[in-house]
Amino acid sequence: MPDSLRLSEALRRSAPLAQLRARLQDSADRFEAIRAALPLALARHVQPGPVDDEAWALLAANAAVAAKLRQLKPRLEGLLREQGWQVSSIRIRVQSN
């Protein structure tokens, strides 16, 4: 049986996996950039979601959290732009369990 690769090595060697890793890191970085703008009680119920060429998604724990995020969306998009992110839109999605 051949030696198995460590996950980090597999990510580094595989172009599609490296691209996935880069998108995950991009999403996490964007979330860190806006976290301070989220009320603490709200931030606990929000997770960074997928980022693609068109938009970035925030995952809300429930519909009430999603509604509040929709109210904050223009402020969050502006904050990202101020920090140098290319932002066309933030999508708000209710996370399915």
Accessible surface in RSA format (square Angstrom, percent):
REM  Atomic radii and reference values for relative SASA: ProtOr
REM  Chains: A
REM  Algorithm: Lee & Richards
REM  Probe-radius: 1.40
REM  Slices: 20
REM RES _ NUM      All-atoms   Total-Side   Main-Chain    Non-polar    All polar
REM                ABS   REL    ABS   REL    ABS   REL    ABS   REL    ABS   REL
RES MET A   1   228.22 118.2 147.60  97.7  80.62 192.0 116.95  99.4 111.27 147.4
RES PRO A   2   120.85  88.1 100.49  91.6  20.36  74.0 112.09  92.5   8.76  54.5
RES ASP A   3   142.18  99.6 115.46 114.9  26.73  63.2  37.36  87.9 104.83 104.5
RES SER A   4   108.58  91.8  76.63 102.3  31.95  73.6  49.88 106.2  58.70  82.2
RES LEU A   5    90.35  50.3  64.15  45.9  26.20  65.9  66.07  46.4  24.27  65.3
RES ARG A   6   191.41  80.4 181.31  92.4  10.10  24.0  74.34 101.6 117.07  70.9
RES LEU A   7   131.36  73.2 121.17  86.7  10.19  25.6 124.34  87.3   7.03  18.9
RES SER A   8    73.86  62.4  63.94  85.3   9.92  22.8  49.95 106.4  23.91  33.5
RES GLU A   9    39.89  22.9  38.35  29.0   1.55   3.7  17.23  33.3  22.66  18.5
RES ALA A  10    24.18  22.2  22.48  34.7   1.70   3.9  23.84  33.6   0.33   0.9
RES LEU A  11    32.96  18.4  32.47  23.2   0.49   1.2  32.64  22.9   0.31   0.8
RES ARG A  12   171.88  72.2 144.74  73.8  27.14  64.6  73.35 100.2  98.53  59.7
RES ARG A  13   157.95  66.3 121.68  62.0  36.27  86.4  45.37  62.0 112.58  68.2
RES SER A  14    34.48  29.1  26.74  35.7   7.74  17.8  25.00  53.2   9.49  13.3
RES ALA A  15    79.21  72.8  63.45  97.9  15.76  35.9  70.78  99.7   8.43  22.3
RES PRO A  16    98.71  71.9  88.75  80.9   9.96  36.2  92.63  76.5   6.08  37.8
RES LEU A  17    69.48  38.7  69.48  49.7   0.00   0.0  69.48  48.8   0.00   0.0
RES ALA A  18    36.01  33.1  32.46  50.1   3.55   8.1  32.93  46.4   3.08   8.2
RES GLN A  19   103.67  58.0  97.38  71.2   6.29  15.0  32.25  68.6  71.42  54.2
RES LEU A  20    93.27  51.9  90.19  64.5   3.08   7.7  92.45  64.9   0.82   2.2
RES ARG A  21   136.79  57.4 135.28  69.0   1.51   3.6  22.84  31.2 113.95  69.1
RES ALA A  22    56.10  51.6  47.06  72.6   9.04  20.6  51.79  72.9   4.30  11.4
RES ARG A  23    79.51  33.4  77.66  39.6   1.85   4.4  38.48  52.6  41.03  24.9
RES LEU A  24   114.35  63.7 109.14  78.1   5.21  13.1 109.96  77.2   4.39  11.8
RES GLN A  25    98.02  54.8  95.05  69.5   2.97   7.1  36.17  77.0  61.86  46.9
RES ASP A  26    39.03  27.3  35.05  34.9   3.98   9.4  19.47  45.8  19.55  19.5
RES SER A  27     5.64   4.8   5.64   7.5   0.00   0.0   5.06  10.8   0.58   0.8
RES ALA A  28    40.87  37.6  39.05  60.3   1.82   4.1  40.13  56.5   0.74   2.0
RES ASP A  29    58.04  40.7  52.97  52.7   5.08  12.0  12.31  29.0  45.73  45.6
RES ARG A  30    26.52  11.1  26.52  13.5   0.00   0.0   0.00   0.0  26.52  16.1
RES PHE A  31     7.84   3.9   7.84   4.9   0.00   0.0   7.84   4.8   0.00   0.0
RES GLU A  32   104.22  59.8  88.07  66.6  16.15  38.5  46.51  90.0  57.71  47.1
RES ALA A  33    20.38  18.7   4.68   7.2  15.71  35.7  13.67  19.3   6.71  17.8
RES ILE A  34     0.00   0.0   0.00   0.0   0.00   0.0   0.00   0.0   0.00   0.0
RES ARG A  35   102.93  43.2 101.02  51.5   1.92   4.6  41.30  56.4  61.63  37.4
RES ALA A  36   104.52  96.1  65.46 101.0  39.07  88.9  77.09 108.6  27.44  72.7
RES ALA A  37    12.82  11.8   3.94   6.1   8.88  20.2   8.62  12.1   4.20  11.1
RES LEU A  38     9.61   5.4   0.00   0.0   9.61  24.2   0.57   0.4   9.04  24.3
RES PRO A  39    64.11  46.7  50.92  46.4  13.19  47.9  63.53  52.4   0.58   3.6
RES LEU A  40   130.04  72.4 120.32  86.1   9.73  24.5 121.85  85.6   8.20  22.1
RES ALA A  41    68.31  62.8  62.10  95.8   6.22  14.1  62.51  88.0   5.81  15.4
RES LEU A  42    16.48   9.2  13.22   9.5   3.26   8.2  16.03  11.3   0.45   1.2
RES ALA A  43    10.81   9.9   6.52  10.1   4.29   9.8   6.76   9.5   4.05  10.7
RES ARG A  44   167.78  70.4 129.75  66.1  38.04  90.6  61.64  84.2 106.15  64.3
RES HIS A  45    85.15  46.5  78.74  54.7   6.41  16.4  53.05  54.7  32.10  37.3
RES VAL A  46     6.55   4.3   0.00   0.0   6.55  15.8   0.03   0.0   6.52  17.7
RES GLN A  47    93.08  52.0  92.92  67.9   0.15   0.4  22.28  47.4  70.80  53.7
RES PRO A  48    48.59  35.4  34.07  31.1  14.52  52.8  34.07  28.1  14.52  90.2
RES GLY A  49     6.80   8.4   0.00   N/A   6.80   8.4   5.46  15.0   1.34   3.0
RES PRO A  50    84.95  61.9  71.27  65.0  13.68  49.7  81.35  67.2   3.59  22.3
RES VAL A  51    11.80   7.8   5.81   5.3   5.99  14.4   5.90   5.1   5.89  16.0
RES ASP A  52    64.39  45.1  51.86  51.6  12.53  29.6  27.12  63.8  37.27  37.2
RES ASP A  53   135.27  94.8  98.50  98.0  36.77  86.9  37.51  88.3  97.76  97.5
RES GLU A  54   121.32  69.7 112.34  85.0   8.99  21.4  44.17  85.4  77.15  63.0
RES ALA A  55     8.59   7.9   2.20   3.4   6.39  14.5   7.40  10.4   1.19   3.1
RES TRP A  56     0.90   0.4   0.12   0.1   0.78   1.8   0.67   0.4   0.22   0.4
RES ALA A  57     2.89   2.7   2.89   4.5   0.00   0.0   2.89   4.1   0.00   0.0
RES LEU A  58     0.00   0.0   0.00   0.0   0.00   0.0   0.00   0.0   0.00   0.0
RES LEU A  59    36.31  20.2  35.94  25.7   0.37   0.9  35.94  25.2   0.37   1.0
RES ALA A  60     0.00   0.0   0.00   0.0   0.00   0.0   0.00   0.0   0.00   0.0
RES ALA A  61    42.98  39.5  25.27  39.0  17.71  40.3  27.56  38.8  15.43  40.9
RES ASN A  62    67.89  46.8  65.74  63.5   2.14   5.2  31.28  75.3  36.60  35.4
RES ALA A  63    72.23  66.4  64.62  99.7   7.60  17.3  65.42  92.1   6.81  18.0
RES ALA A  64    77.53  71.3  60.08  92.7  17.44  39.7  68.42  96.3   9.11  24.1
RES VAL A  65    13.28   8.7  12.15  11.0   1.13   2.7  13.28  11.5   0.00   0.0
RES ALA A  66     0.25   0.2   0.25   0.4   0.00   0.0   0.25   0.3   0.00   0.0
RES ALA A  67    53.32  49.0  48.99  75.6   4.33   9.9  51.32  72.3   2.00   5.3
RES LYS A  68    86.53  42.2  84.37  51.8   2.17   5.2  44.22  39.8  42.31  45.1
RES LEU A  69     0.00   0.0   0.00   0.0   0.00   0.0   0.00   0.0   0.00   0.0
RES ARG A  70   125.76  52.8 113.34  57.8  12.43  29.6  52.99  72.4  72.77  44.1
RES GLN A  71   130.07  72.7 100.48  73.4  29.58  70.4  43.05  91.6  87.01  66.0
RES LEU A  72    21.11  11.8  20.58  14.7   0.52   1.3  21.11  14.8   0.00   0.0
RES LYS A  73    60.74  29.6  60.74  37.3   0.00   0.0  20.51  18.5  40.23  42.8
RES PRO A  74    92.68  67.5  81.11  73.9  11.56  42.0  83.94  69.3   8.73  54.3
RES ARG A  75   141.48  59.4 127.45  65.0  14.03  33.4  57.66  78.8  83.82  50.8
RES LEU A  76     0.19   0.1   0.19   0.1   0.00   0.0   0.19   0.1   0.00   0.0
RES GLU A  77    20.96  12.0  20.96  15.9   0.00   0.0   0.22   0.4  20.74  16.9
RES GLY A  78    23.70  29.2   0.00   N/A  23.70  29.2  23.28  63.9   0.42   0.9
RES LEU A  79    44.46  24.8  42.07  30.1   2.39   6.0  43.11  30.3   1.35   3.6
RES LEU A  80     0.13   0.1   0.13   0.1   0.00   0.0   0.13   0.1   0.00   0.0
RES ARG A  81   117.44  49.3 101.41  51.7  16.03  38.2  52.64  71.9  64.80  39.3
RES GLU A  82   146.05  83.9 105.01  79.4  41.04  97.7  48.28  93.4  97.77  79.8
RES GLN A  83    93.43  52.2  58.06  42.4  35.37  84.2  35.79  76.2  57.64  43.7
RES GLY A  84    60.61  74.7   0.00   N/A  60.61  74.7  36.27  99.5  24.34  54.5
RES TRP A  85    63.64  25.5  55.65  26.9   7.99  18.8  53.73  28.6   9.91  16.1
RES GLN A  86   162.27  90.7 147.85 108.1  14.43  34.4  62.23 132.5 100.04  75.9
RES VAL A  87    15.29  10.1   0.39   0.4  14.89  35.9   2.00   1.7  13.29  36.0
RES SER A  88    82.24  69.5  48.22  64.4  34.02  78.4  53.29 113.5  28.95  40.6
RES SER A  89    34.87  29.5  33.71  45.0   1.15   2.7  22.61  48.1  12.26  17.2
RES ILE A  90     0.12   0.1   0.05   0.0   0.08   0.2   0.05   0.0   0.08   0.2
RES ARG A  91    78.03  32.8  73.56  37.5   4.48  10.7  29.33  40.1  48.71  29.5
RES ILE A  92    19.44  11.1   3.11   2.3  16.33  39.4   3.11   2.2  16.33  44.3
RES ARG A  93   105.91  44.5 102.27  52.1   3.64   8.7  37.60  51.4  68.32  41.4
RES VAL A  94    77.30  50.9  53.88  48.8  23.41  56.4  53.88  46.8  23.41  63.5
RES GLN A  95    61.58  34.4  51.75  37.8   9.83  23.4  14.28  30.4  47.30  35.9
RES SER A  96   107.20  90.6  79.45 106.0  27.75  63.9  51.98 110.7  55.22  77.4
RES ASN A  97   185.80 128.1 109.70 106.0  76.09 183.2  63.07 151.8 122.73 118.6
END  Absolute sums over single chains surface
CHAIN  1 A     6696.3       5515.4       1180.9       3729.0       2967.4
END  Absolute sums over all chains
TOTAL          6696.3       5515.4       1180.9       3729.0       2967.4
